[in-house]
């Protein structure tokens, strides 16, 4: 196999696929990138057997063929090469010679036929989605994914295709983020799947603000086609909990907040939140919201924000990090905080189909 490729093109291609490679793999071949040289292009593929990614880049191919090379090492080499054209030749023993200007590297690979193939999606349910909408929905939900591996069904984002809508949900049991999107698909394609965290992280990197993507749902597998790149993954096996039952159906009080100012105030006050309780109090009185934190033997912090509010007095405590997470992810100038009482979940909403449910904390 022999090909010539621009350094920047080669590096960009490797960076697209290298993140799925696990540093703890027991199979040496899974540390490698599969490189297939075809007419005018290279196809680069990596996998950890749960998640796989494959993309193509332009190249001048002088001799067709395939090999696998250690992706992290190859990426480091290409990154440090001088700018210009890179010449790569791979011999029958899978030893790659890499030349660029006066620089030369030799790197040992493994045979291409040992590399596991990515699954096919012949009879899959296919959904066409807008990249910008998916990018926005992931930004608004993915931070709420559970990292508790004992609750594995929460280690991902729920994609629920039902009634001409795609509902995306993430929760860790203490908070829940939900986005609704209008999507056209036949009723026979209605499905609920849980896409695992690692796949969600890769999808977030791949999608842009423009264009469409294709999502294919197969038997326990999913694929996303984004441009010339295909991302495949196993699905999380299990039933997602009934998230609807934790969303309050009635609210008694609503306060409108300037998102950036509220976020900054919570951040400042949280600097003196106790490590033990890790909470900030929101104290709502007529036309005023006070944010407070108190740590015995360290100190306390308070900040007041004028608000338009005529409801009953409420004092409620939240984990400050969980309170700030959606505020960082939302682009809106205004957010609404809906409350029932001190013991019921608070809900953050905006003027579009998004909501964030946050469980209160018990504090003395």
TIMI-987006 format. One record per atom (N, C-alpha, C, O, CB): residue in three letters; x, y, z. Coordinates in pm, whole numbers, plus 50000, padded with zeros to 5 digits. Glycine has a CB too. Example, Ala and Ser with C-alpha at 12.3 -4.5 7.8 and 13.67 -1.06 7.14 Angstrom:
<recs>
ala513194943150780ala512304955050780ala513204967050780ala514244966850846ala511314955350905ser512854977550708ser513674989450714ser512905000350787ser513415011450804ser514084994050572
</recs>
This chain:
<recs>
unk500854988150000unk500005000050000unk500895012550000unk501865013450075unk499045000050123unk500535022049913unk501325034249909unk500395046049877unk499555045149787unk502475033249802unk500545056849953unk499695068549927unk500405081349972unk501325081050054unk498335067149999unk499935092549916unk500405105849955unk499195113750005unk498105112949949unk501115113249834unk499425121450111unk498305128750171unk498835141250240unk499945141250292unk497525119750273unk498035151750240unk498445163850311unk498455161150461unk497585154150513unk497505175750278unk499445166650530unk499595164450674unk498315168250748unk497835160750833unk500785172550728unk497745180150716unk496575184950789unk495365175850766unk494585173350858unk496235199250746unk495205170950642unk494085161850610unk494225148750687unk493255143650743unk494015159150459unk495455143350689unk495725130650758unk495455132150908unk494815123550969unk497185126250734unk495945143150966unk495765145351110unk494285147051145unk493815141551244unk496555157751155unk493555154551063unk492125156651090unk491375143351085unk490505140851168unk491515166550988unk491715134850988unk491075121750977unk491345112951097unk490445106251148unk491535114750852unk492605112951143unk492965104951260unk492295110151387unk491865102351472unk494495104851278unk492205123451400unk491585129151519unk490085126151525unk489505125251633unk491805144251523unk489455124551409unk488025121251406unk487765107351464unk486745105151528unk487505121951262unk488695097951441unk488415083951479unk489145079251606unk488815068651659unk488785074951366unk490125086851655unk490985081151759unk490375080751898unk490845073351984unk492255088851765unk489315088751923unk488805089752060unk488145077052110unk488085074752231unk487835100952068unk487635068552020unk486935056452068unk487925045752114unk487535036152179unk486035050751956unk489215047352081unk490195037052116unk490465037552266unk490805048052321unk491515039052035unk490315026052331unk490525025252475unk492005023352506unk492695015752438unk489705013852536unk492475030252609unk493885028752649unk494085016052732unk495215012052760unk494355041152731unk492955009552771unk493054997552856unk492724984752780unk492414974552842unk492124998852975unk492784985152649unk492394973352571unk493394961952588unk494604964052589unk492274976952423unk492854949752602unk493724938052616unk494064932152478unk494984924052466unk493044927252704unk493324936152375unk493604931552238unk494414942152165unk493914953052140unk492284928452161unk495674939152129unk496514949252062unk495874955251937unk496084967051909unk497834943152024unk495104947351862unk494514952251737unk493534963751763unk493324972351677unk493794940851663unk492914963951885unk491944974551916unk492614987851949unk491934997951963unk491084970252033unk493954987851960unk494695000451977unk495055006551842unk495645017351835unk495964998152059unk494674999551735unk495085003651601unk493945009951522unk492765007851551unk495624991751525unk494335017751422unk493385022951324unk493535014751197unk494645012351149unk493625038251297unk492405010551143unk492435003551014unk492505013950903unk491675022950897unk491174994150997unk493485012650816unk493665022050704unk493475014350574unk494205004850546unk495075028850709unk492485018550496unk492215012250366unk492415022750256unk491695032750251unk490775006150361unk493385020350170unk493675029650060unk492925025249936unk493115014149886unk495205030450032unk492075034149887unk491265031449768unk491485042849670unk492335051449691unk489745029949805unk490705042949562unk490875053249460unk490575067049517unk489425070249547unk489965050349340unk491615075149531unk491445089049573unk491085091349717unk490805102749756unk490435095149491unk491095080549799unk490725082749939unk491315072250033unk491695061349991unk489225082849953unk491375075950160unk491705066550267unk490475065050354unk489805074850385unk492935071350352unk490165052750394unk489115050750493unk489795046550623unk490565036950627unk488055039850446unk489485054050730unk490095051850861unk489015046650956unk487935052550965unk490745064950917unk489305035651027unk488305029451114unk488935025451247unk490025019851250unk487665017051045unk488215028351358unk488635023651490unk487415017851562unk486275020951528unk489285035151574unk487665009351661unk486575003751741unk487104998751875unk488284995351887unk485874992151665unk486224998451975unk486554991852102unk485604980052125unk485474975152237unk486485001852222unk484934975752019unk483924965052014unk482554969452065unk481554962752037unk484404953252095unk482464980652138unk481174986252176unk480804997952086unk479664999152041unk481194990752323unk481795006652061unk481605018351975unk482655017851865unk483815014651890unk481705031752057unk482245020951742unk483185021351630unk482935033751547unk481825038951544unk483065008651543unk483975038451479unk483815050251395unk484675048651270unk485805043751277unk484205063151473unk484125052851158unk484825051251030unk484595063850947unk483465068550932unk484325038550954unk485685069350892unk485565081350810unk486565080950696unk487555073550702unk485785093950895unk486315088850592unk487235088950479unk487805102850457unk487155112950486unk486525084050352unk489045103350405unk489715115750372unk490335114350233unk490625103250188unk490805119350480unk490535125650166unk491125125450032unk492605122250039unk493315126950128unk490905138849961unk493085114049944unk494495110549935unk494815106449792unk493925102449717unk494865099050035unk496075107549755unk496535102349625unk497035088249648unk498065086149711unk497665111549561unk496295078649597unk496655064649620unk497465059349503unk497015059549388unk495395055949642unk498685054649533unk499545048949428unk499445033749425unk499615027449320unk501005053049451unk499145027749541unk498975013249546unk497895010149649unk498045013449767unk500315005749580unk496815003649604unk495695000549694unk496134990249799unk497104982949780unk494474995349615unk495374989949910unk495654979850012unk495154984350148unk494504994750160unk497154976850019unk495454976350250unk495004979550384unk495974974650489unk496754965350466unk493634973650409unk495924981050606unk496764977050719unk496134982650845unk495114989550837unk498244982150702unk496714979750960unk496324986451085unk497584991251155unk498594984151160unk495494976851178unk497525003451208unk498685009551276unk498225015251410unk497075019251424unk499345020751187unk499135015751510unk498765021251642unk498315035851629unk499105044451593unk499975020151739unk497045038451658unk496465051451623unk497035062951706unk497265073851653unk494965050951639unk497255060751836unk497765071751920unk499185075451877unk499535087251869unk497735067852071unk500005065251852unk501385067651809unk501415074351671unk502155083951649unk502195054451805unk500585069251578unk500535074951444unk500075089451448unk500625098051379unk499595066651354unk499065092151531unk498545105751544unk499615115251597unk499745126551549unk497315105951636unk500365110551698unk501445118851755unk502505121951650unk503015133151642unk502095111751875unk502845111851569unk503855113751464unk503375124051362unk504085133451329unk504175100251394unk502155122051312unk501635130951207unk501515145351260unk501785154951188unk500265125951156unk501095146651387unk500975160051445unk502305167551444unk502325179651423unk500445159051589unk503395160451467unk504705166951478unk505435168451344unk506495174651338unk505565159151572unk504875162751237unk505535163951107unk505525178451059unk504625186051095unk504845154851002unk506525182450977unk506465195850918unk505275196750822unk504795186550773unk507795199150843unk504815208950797unk503685210750703unk504085206050564unk505235207350524unk503245225550699unk503115200650492unk503405195950356unk502775182550330unk501875178250402unk504895195250333unk503265175850226unk502705162950186unk503415151550258unk504645151650273unk502805161050033unk502625141950304unk503155130250375unk503105118350279unk502085115750216unk502345127350507unk504225111050268unk504305099150182unk504345086850274unk505205085750361unk505585099650088unk503405077750253unk503315065850338unk503375053350250unk502675052350150unk501995065950423unk504225044150290unk504315031250220unk504315020150324unk505045020750423unk505605030550130unk503485009950300unk503354998850394unk503754986050323unk503234982950215unk501904997850452unk504694978350384unk505174966150318unk504314954150357unk503324955450430unk506654963550353unk504694942450308unk503904930250329unk503864926050476unk502984918450517unk504474919050246unk504824930950556unk504854927650700unk504154938350784unk504304938550906unk506304925950747unk503394947050720unk502654957750787unk503564967650861unk503204972850967unk501664951750885unk504724970050804unk505624980350856unk505454992650767unk505674992050646unk507134975450859unk505075003850830unk504795016150754unk506015025350758unk506565027950865unk503555023450811unk506415030250642unk507455040550631unk506745053750602unk505985054950506unk508515037050519unk507025063650686unk506365076750676unk507425087350649unk508365088850727unk505545080050806unk507265094650539unk508225105150504unk507495118450484unk506415118950427unk509005101350375unk508135129050533unk507615142650511unk508815152050514unk509435153950618unk506525146750619unk509125157850399unk510335166150391unk511545157750425unk511765147150366unk510235178350486unk512345162450520unk513555155250562unk513305145850681unk514245140250737unk514645165150597unk512035144250719unk511695136150837unk511235122250795unk510485120650698unk510585143050921unk511705112050870unk511355098150837unk510995090650965unk511685091851066unk512535091150764unk509915082950960unk509525074051069unk509205060251013unk508765058850899unk508295079751147unk509455050151095unk509025036551062unk508185031651180unk508585033151296unk510255026851034unk507015025951151unk506115021751258unk505525008051223unk505115005651110unk504975032251280unk505484999051323unk505024985251302unk503524984251324unk502984989351422unk505774975651396unk502844977351231unk501404975351241unk501024960751251unk501884952151272unk500714981551122unk499734957951237unk499204944251242unk498344941951118unk497854951651059unk498374941851373unk498144929351077unk497384926550954unk495954931650960unk495304931351065unk497374911550926unk495484936450846unk494134942050837unk493064931550864unk492014934850919unk493914948050700unk493314919050827unk492264908850842unk491984905050987unk491004898051016unk492654896350764unk492844909551081unk492584907051224unk491634917451283unk491144915851394unk493904906951302unk491384928051208unk490594939251261unk489094935951254unk488614931851149unk490894952251183unk488354937751365unk486914934351364unk486114943651272unk486364955651269unk486344934951507unk485164937951200unk484344945951109unk483234953251186unk482744948251287unk483724937050999unk482854964951138unk481724972051197unk480434965551147unk480394960151037unk481764987251160unk479364965951228unk478114959251189unk477454965851069unk477644977751043unk477154959151306unk476664957950996unk475884963150883unk474484967050934unk474034962251037unk475794952450767unk473824975850860unk472484980450900unk471514979550783unk470994989650735unk472544995050952unk471274967050736unk470474965050616unk468984966850640unk468304973150559unk470724951250560unk468464961450749unk467024962250774unk466694971550890unk465774969050968unk466454948350801unk467464982150901unk467314991251015unk466205001350993unk465825004150879unk468624998451042unk465685006851103unk464795018451095unk465665030751074unk466635032951146unk463905019851226unk465315038850973unk466155050250937unk465405063250966unk464265065050925unk466565049550787unk466085072351037unk465535085451068unk466475096251014unk467685095351032unk465315087251221unk465905106250947unk466705117550899unk466485129250994unk465355133751015unk466315121450751unk467575134151052unk467485144551155unk468375156451117unk469345154851043unk467905138851293unk468025168151167unk468835180151143unk469995180351243unk469795179251364unk467975193051155unk471215181851190unk472395181751278unk472305192651384unk472615190251501unk473665183551197unk471895204651343unk471845215851437unk470915213151553unk471215216651667unk471405228551365unk469755206751525unk468795203551631unk469345193051726unk469155194051848unk467465198751571unk470025182951671unk470595172351756unk471745178051840unk471875174751957unk471105160451669unk472555186451780unk473665192651854unk473125200751972unk473645199852084unk474495201851759unk472075208551946unk471465216752050unk470835207952158unk470965210852277unk470395226051988unk470145197352116unk469475188452212unk470495181152301unk470265179352420unk468595178152139unk471605176952242unk472645170352321unk473265180052422unk473545176352536unk473745164752229unk473455192452378unk474035202552469unk473105204852588unk473565207452699unk474295215852394unk471795203852564unk470815206652669unk470515194752759unk469865196352862unk469535211452607unk470975182752722unk470595170852799unk471775162652852unk471715157452963unk469725162052716unk472845161452773unk473875151252801unk474575153052937unk475065143352994unk474915151452692unk474605165452989unk475265167753118unk474555160553233unk475135158753340unk475345182653148unk473295156553211unk472515150053318unk472625134853316unk471995128153397unk471065154053308unk473425129253224unk473615114653219unk474245109853350unk475135116353405unk474525110553097unk473765098553400unk474325092753522unk475705086753496unk475945080553392unk473385082053579unk476605088553591unk477935082153583unk478015070053676unk479075063753688unk479045092353619unk476905066753741unk476845055253832unk476675042553749unk475605040053694unk475675056853935unk477735034453740unk477715022653654unk476785011653706unk476445002453632unk479105017053639unk476365012653832unk475415002653883unk473995005353832unk473134996553836unk475425002654038unk473765017653782unk472455020853723unk472665022453573unk472515033253516unk471835034053787unk473025011353510unk473525011853373unk472495017253273unk472875022853171unk473964998153331unk471175015553301unk470195020653205unk470185035853201unk469655041853108unk468785015453239unk470775042153302unk470845056853303unk472165061853244unk472395073953237unk470675062053446unk473035052553202unk474345056453146unk474225059452997unk474925053552914unk475395045253169unk473345068652963unk473135072252823unk471965081752810unk471385086152909unk472915059852738unk471625084852686unk470485093652656unk469375085352593unk469615077652500unk470895105452561unk468165086852645unk466995080252585unk466595087852459unk466425100052462unk465805079652687unk466435080552348unk465855085952225unk464485079252210unk464415067252183unk466795083452097unk463425086852226unk462075081252215unk461375087152093unk461025098952091unk461245084052345unk461175078751991unk460465082951869unk459005078751884unk458685066851876unk461115076551740unk458125088451904unk456715085351927unk455865097351886unk456235108751912unk456465081652076unk454725094751823unk453775105351788unk454425116951711unk454195128651742unk453105110751914unk455235113551612unk455915123551528unk456825132951607unk457045144451569unk454885131751452unk457325127951719unk458255135851800unk459435127151842unk459295115051864unk457535141751925unk460575133451853unk461725127151916unk461915133752051unk462185145752059unk463025128351826unk461785125952157unk462045130952293unk463385125352339unk463595113252339unk460885127052392unk464285134352378unk465595130252429unk465665133452577unk465375144652619unk466765137252350unk466055123452657unk466035124852803unk467335119552862unk467865109352819unk464825117252863unk467845126752962unk468975121753041unk468675124553188unk468155135153223unk470335128452998unk468995114953274unk468765116853417unk469775108553497unk470245098153452unk467315112853456unk470075113453617unk470905105453708unk470135102453838unk470725097953936unk472225112953741unk468835104853835unk468005101953952unk467815114054043unk466865114454121unk468615090654031unk468705123954034unk468565136054115unk468155148054031unk467685158254083unk469885139154188unk468335146753900unk467935157353806unk467595150753673unk468015139453646unk469065168153788unk466835157853591unk466405152353462unk466335163653360unk465755174153387unk465035145053476unk466925161353243unk466865171153134unk466145164853016unk466405153352980unk468295175953093unk465235172352955unk464395166952847unk464245177352736unk464035189252761unk462995162852901unk464355172552611unk464115180952493unk463175173552399unk463315161452379unk465465184552420unk462225180752341unk461315175252240unk461625181352104unk461815193452092unk459835177952278unk461685172852000unk461885177551862unk460795171751773unk460375160251791unk463295173451809unk460325179651678unk459365174551580unk460115167651467unk460985173651403unk458455186051525unk459785154951443unk460465146851341unk459415138951265unk458475133751324unk461535137351406unk459585138051133unk458645130151052unk459155115851037unk460305113650997unk458455136550912unk458305106151071unk458645092051051unk457345084051056unk456385088351120unk459665086851161unk457285072450989unk456055064450991unk455805058551129unk456735056051205unk456145053150887unk454535056551161unk454185051351293unk454815037651319unk455085034151434unk452665050351306unk455045030051213unk455645016751227unk457095017451276unk457645007351320unk455595009251095unk457715029351267unk459115030951311unk459235036051454unk460345039051499unk459835040351217unk458115037151525unk458195041851664unk459075032351745unk458945020151737unk456775042851728unk459975038451824unk460945030351898unk461535038552012unk461615050852005unk462075025251804unk461935031652119unk462655038052230unk463975030852249unk463995018652265unk461815037852362unk465065038352248unk466395032352264unk467225040952359unk466965052852376unk467115030752127unk468225034752421unk469145042152508unk470525041852443unk471125031252427unk469195035952653unk471015053652406unk472315054852339unk473375057552446unk473265067352520unk472295066252231unk474415048952456unk475365049952568unk476215062652564unk476385069052459unk476265037952568unk476755066052680unk477505078552699unk478635080152600unk478815090952544unk478055079152839unk479405069652578unk480585070852490unk480155074552348unk480795082852283unk481385057752488unk479075068452301unk478555071752168unk478035086152165unk478245093352068unk477425061852127unk477365090252272unk476855104052281unk478005114052273unk477905124252204unk476065106152414unk479115111152343unk480285120152340unk480855121352199unk481215132352155unk481385115052436unk480935110152128unk481455110451990unk480495117651896unk480925125251809unk481715096151939unk479195115151914unk478205121851829unk478255136951849unk478135144551753unk476785116451860unk478445141251974unk478545155552004unk479715161851931unk479625173151884unk478705157752155unk480835154351920unk482005159451847unk481735160251696unk482225169251628unk483225150551874unk480955150851645unk480765149751500unk479775159751441unk480005165051332unk480305135951468unk478685162451513unk477625170351452unk478005185151445unk478735190251530unk476315168751530unk477475191851341unk477715206151324unk476375213451329unk475345207351356unk478475209151190unk476395226451303unk475165234451308unk474305232551182unk473115235351184unk475505249251324unk474915227651074unk474205227150946unk474145212850891unk474915204150931unk474895236350844unk473215210750798unk473125197850730unk472275187850807unk471725190850913unk474495192050709unk472175175850750unk471375165150809unk472265153350848unk473405152150802unk470265160650712unk471725144750931unk472395132150961unk471365121050949unk470155123350961unk473035132151104unk471865108950924unk470975097350920unk471245088851044unk472395086251080unk471195088950789unk470175084751107unk470265076251226unk469605063051193unk468435062751152unk469605083051352unk470345051951210unk469815038851177unk469755030151303unk470775028251371unk470685032051069unk468585025051334unk468385016951454unk468215002451411unk467234998851345unk467155021851537unk469174994051449unk469114979851419unk468854971751545unk468424977151647unk470394975151352unk469134958851538unk468934949951652unk470044952151754unk471164947351735unk468874935151607unk469744959451863unk470724962351969unk471904970751923unk472924971551992unk471234949552028unk471784976951805unk472884985151750unk472304997951695unk471124998551657unk473684977551641unk473135008351689unk472725020951627unk473875026151543unk475045023651572unk472315031351735unk473535033451437unk474545039951354unk474095054151323unk472915056751304unk474795031951224unk475075063151318unk474825076951275unk475745079651156unk476955077851166unk475085087351392unk475165084051045unk475955088450930unk475975103750929unk474945110250907unk475375082850797unk477165109250952unk477345123850954unk478385127150847unk479575124650867unk477785128951098unk477955132750735unk478875135050624unk479465121750578unk478725112350551unk480015144850666unk480795121050568unk481445108750523unk481825099650640unk482545089750621unk482675112050441unk481355102950759unk481735095450880unk480545087250930unk479425092150936unk482225104950991unk480825074650966unk479805066151029unk480235062751171unk481335057951195unk479565053150946unk479325065351265unk479525061951406unk478555050651439unk477355051951416unk479295074451500unk479065039451492unk478195028251529unk478395024951677unk479465027451733unk478495015651441unk477375019351738unk477465016251880unk476465005551918unk475405004351856unk477235028951965unk476814997752019unk475814989352084unk474884998552163unk475285009352207unk476484978552177unk473644994252181unk472695001752263unk472744996852407unk473164985652434unk471265000352206unk472315005352500unk472195001152639unk470984991852649unk469884995452607unk472045013452737unk471194979952703unk470134969952713unk469334972252841unk469914972752949unk470724955552710unk468044973552829unk467214975552947unk466114985652920unk466064991752813unk468054980253065unk465214987353017unk464094996653005unk464375009353082unk464715009053201unk462784990153054unk464225020653015unk464425033553081unk463285035753179unk462145032353149unk464495045252977unk463575041553298unk462495043753396unk461455053653342unk461725061253249unk463075049053529unk460275053353401unk459195062353360unk459515076653404unk459195080753516unk457825057753419unk460155084153314unk460615097553349unk459455107453364unk459585117553432unk461595102653244unk458315104453300unk457185113753305unk456665115653447unk456165126453482unk456055108753214unk456775105153530unk456175105953663unk456935115253758unk456395118953863unk456095092253723unk458165119053724unk458905128353812unk458745142853769unk459225151953837unk460385124653815unk458075145153655unk457865158853608unk456595164353672unk455515159053649unk457765159453451unk456715174953753unk455515180653817unk454485184953713unk454835191453614unk455905192653906unk453235181453736unk452175184953640unk451545198453674unk450955204953588unk451085174053639unk451685202653800unk451145215653840unk452245223653909unk453095218053978unk449915214053934unk452215236653889unk453155245253961unk452355255954034unk451255259653991unk454215251853863unk452885260654144unk452165271054217unk452835284654200unk452155294954209unk452085267454364unk454155284854176unk454855297654164unk455835297154047unk456475286954022unk455585301054295unk455955308553977unk456945309753869unk457695322853886unk457105333253913unk456255309053729unk459015322153870unk459825334253870unk460655334553742unk461255324553703unk460745334953997unk460685346153677unk461465348053554unk462835353653591unk462935363453665unk460725357453454unk463885347553538unk465255351253576unk466095354353452unk465935348253347unk465915340053658unk467005363953468unk468015366253365unk469075355553381unk469785355153482unk468625380753374unk469185347053282unk470005335053296unk471455338053336unk471965332053430unk470005327353167unk472105347253266unk473525349853290unk473755355453430unk474685351353499unk474085359653185unk472885365053472unk473035370853606unk472785360553715unk473505360153815unk472085382653623unk471755352353695unk471425341953794unk472565331953805unk472965328153915unk470095334753755unk473095327553691unk474215318153690unk475415323853764unk476035317053846unk474615314653545unk475755336453736unk476915342753801unk476715343853952unk477655341554029unk477175356653741unk475505347353995unk475215348754138unk475305335354210unk475905334354317unk473835354854159unk474715324954149unk474795311554211unk476245307054221unk476665301354322unk473965301054128unk477025309654115unk478435305754116unk479185312754229unk479965306454301unk479095309053981unk478955325754245unk479665333154352unk479295327754489unk480165325154572unk479345348154344unk478005326254512unk477555321754645unk478025307454673unk478335304154787unk476015322554655unk478075299154570unk478455285054590unk479895283454637unk480285272754685unk478265277254459unk480705294154625unk482095293454673unk482145290854823unk483145285654874unk482835306454640unk481075294354895unk481045291755039unk479995281355077unk479535280955191unk480765304655114unk479625273054982unk478735261755013unk479525251155089unk480685248555058unk478095255754883unk478895245255187unk479555235055268unk479855222655184unk479025218155105unk478675231255388unk481055217255203unk481415204955129unk480495193555169unk480195184755088unk482885201055157unk480055193755293unk479225182755342unk477825183055280unk477355173155225unk479115183255495unk477165194655290unk475785195355236unk475775199355089unk474855195655015unk474945205355318unk476805206855045unk476935211454906unk475605216554851unk475065211254753unk477475200154816unk475075226954918unk473795232354873unk473805247654883unk474535253554962unk472645226554957unk472975253754800unk472685268054814unk471185269454833unk470395261854778unk473185276354689unk470805279454914unk469375281954938unk468895293054845unk469585303054824unk469115285755086unk467705291154790unk467015301754718unk465865306354808unk464995298454843unk466495296954576unk465885319054844unk464865324454935unk464035334654857unk464495345854831unk465525331055063unk462835330754821unk461955339154741unk460995346854831unk460225340754906unk461165330754638unk461035360154824unk460075368754892unk459555378654788unk459945378054672unk460725376155016unk458685387654829unk458075396954733unk459135404854656unk459905412454714unk457125406554805unk459145402854524unk460045410054431unk461535408554464unk462335417254431unk459695424754430unk461885397454529unk463305395454563unk463645380554569unk462875372454621unk463645402154697unk464795377254515unk465345363754528unk466705364854594unk467615371254541unk465455356554389unk466845358554711unk468145358454778unk468755344554763unk468095334354785unk468005362354930unk470035344254725unk470775331754715unk471765331654831unk472495341354851unk471515330254575unk471785320654907unk472605320555028unk473295306955045unk472775296555007unk471745323755152unk474485307655104unk475215295455142unk475915297955273unk476335309155302unk476245291155031unk476035287555352unk476625289055486unk477435276755519unk476935265455511unk475535291355592unk478675278855556unk479525267755602unk480045271155741unk480845280355756unk480705265055502unk479605263755844unk480105266455979unk481635266155983unk482265257855918unk479535256256079unk482215275256059unk483665276456078unk484385281955955unk485605284055959unk484255262856113unk483665284255845unk484305289955726unk483715303655694unk484445313455678unk484145280555605unk482395304255683unk481745316955654unk480445315155581unk479915304055571unk482665325755573unk479915326255530unk478655325655457unk478675335555342unk479485344855340unk477465328455551unk477765333455246unk477645342455131unk476175344555102unk475355335455115unk478375336655005unk475845356955063unk474465360355026unk474495369854907unk475375378354897unk473705366655146unk473525368354820unk473375377854709unk471895378854674unk471195368754663unk474215373454585unk471435391254658unk470035393654625unk469885397854479unk470695405454426unk469435404254717unk468835392754416unk468505396354278unk467075401654278unk466165394554321unk468675384154179unk466855414054229unk465465418654218unk464715410754110unk465235408954000unk465415433854186unk463525406254142unk462705398654046unk461265403554055unk460875409654154unk462785383254073unk460495400853952unk459055403653959unk458395391254019unk458285380953952unk458455407153817unk457945392254145unk457395380554214unk456395384954318unk456695393254404unk458515372154279unk455185379454310unk454135383254404unk453585371054478unk452575372054548unk452985390454331unk454255359454462unk453735347154521unk454095345654669unk454555355154734unk454265335254445unk453875333654720unk454145330854861unk455655329854883unk456415327054790unk453445317854906unk456075332155008unk457495330755042unk457895316055035unk457205307355088unk457775336455185unk459005313354968unk459515299654956unk461015299754983unk461735308354932unk459215293554815unk461485290255062unk462915287955079unk463195273555037unk462645264155094unk463385290555228unk464045271854937unk464345258554883unk465835257454857unk466465267254817unk463525255654752unk466395245654878unk467855243754861unk468125234054747unk467425224054729unk468495238554993unk469165237254669unk469565228654558unk471085226654558unk471825234954610unk469105234754423unk471515215654501unk472945213754472unk473355224554371unk472765225154263unk473245199054416unk474345233054402unk474655244254312unk475155239854174unk474875246354074unk475695253054376unk475905228754170unk476435224154041unk475295219553951unk475295222253831unk477445212654062unk474325212554010unk473165207953933unk472285219853889unk471675219553783unk472325198054016unk472235230153973unk471455242053938unk472115249853824unk471425255553740unk471295251054062unk473455249953822unk474165257853720unk474265250653587unk474375257153483unk475555261253770unk474235237253587unk474465229553464unk473555233653348unk474065236453239unk474275214753493unk472235234253366unk471395238253252unk471585253053216unk471465256753099unk469925235653283unk471885261353315unk472085275553287unk473285277853197unk473305287053115unk472255283353419unk474305269253212unk475485270053124unk475145265152984unk475695270052885unk476655261853182unk474235255452974unk473965248852845unk472955256452760unk472915254752638unk473475234852869unk472125264652823unk471055271352749unk471555284352687unk472365291352747unk469855274152842unk471065287652566unk471465300152502unk470535311952537unk470845323452506unk471495298252353unk469395309052600unk468355319152620unk468755329952720unk469495327352814unk467085312552665unk468265342052699unk468495352952794unk467645351152919unk468075354253030unk468195366552729unk466425346052900unk465505344253011unk465235329453037unk465105321552944unk464185351552984unk465155326053166unk464705312553203unk463605314053308unk463535324053378unk465895303753257unk462755303753316unk461695303753416unk461995292953520unk462355281653485unk460295301353350unk461855296653647unk461995286953755unk460615284653814unk460005293753871unk463015291753864unk460115272453800unk458795268953852unk458945261153981unk459735251753989unk457985260753748unk458185265154084unk458275258754215unk456885255554268unk455905262154233unk459035267854316unk456815245254352unk455565241754421unk455715245254568unk454945253254623unk455215226654402unk456715239154633unk456995241954774unk458435237854803unk459185234354711unk455995234454870unk458815238254929unk460215235454968unk460655221154944unk461845218454929unk460405238755112unk459675211754940unk460015197654933unk459825191554794unk460215180054771unk459195190155032unk459235199054701unk458945193654568unk460015197854468unk460705207854490unk457565198454519unk460165190354359unk461185193754260unk460965207654201unk459835212154184unk461195183354148unk462065214354170unk462005226854094unk462155223553946unk462775213553910unk463095236854142unk461595232053861unk461665229753717unk462165242453648unk461625253353669unk460275225553659unk463205240853566unk463685251953484unk463165249853343unk463305239053285unk465255252853485unk462545260453288unk461995259753153unk462445271853072unk462925281753127unk460455258953157unk462285270752939unk462525282052849unk461345282752752unk460365275352768unk463885280452771unk461425291652653unk460295293452561unk460265282952449unk459585285052349unk460345307152500unk460975271952464unk460935261152364unk460815247952438unk460955247552560unk462215261352272unk460545236852365unk460265224052433unk461495218052504unk462115208552456unk459735214052333unk461815224052619unk462895219252705unk462425220552849unk461725230052884unk464235227352681unk462805210852932unk462625212853077unk463695205353154unk464275195553106unk461215208153121unk463925210153274unk464975204553360unk464365203553500unk463995213553561unk466295213553360unk464275191353548unk463695188753681unk464835186353780unk465735178453754unk462725176453678unk464785193453893unk465865192553992unk465275189754129unk464425197254179unk466705205553994unk465735178954190unk465245175254323unk465845184854427unk467035188054420unk465605160454356unk465045189254524unk465575198254629unk466395190354730unk466315178054737unk464425205754700unk467175197654810unk467975191254914unk467385194855050unk466895205955071unk469475195754904unk467435185155141unk466965187855276unk468095194255356unk469155188255372unk466475174755345unk467865206155406unk468875212655490unk468185218455613unk467015222155609unk469645223655412unk468945219255720unk468365224555844unk468205239655837unk467725245755932unk469245220955965
</recs>
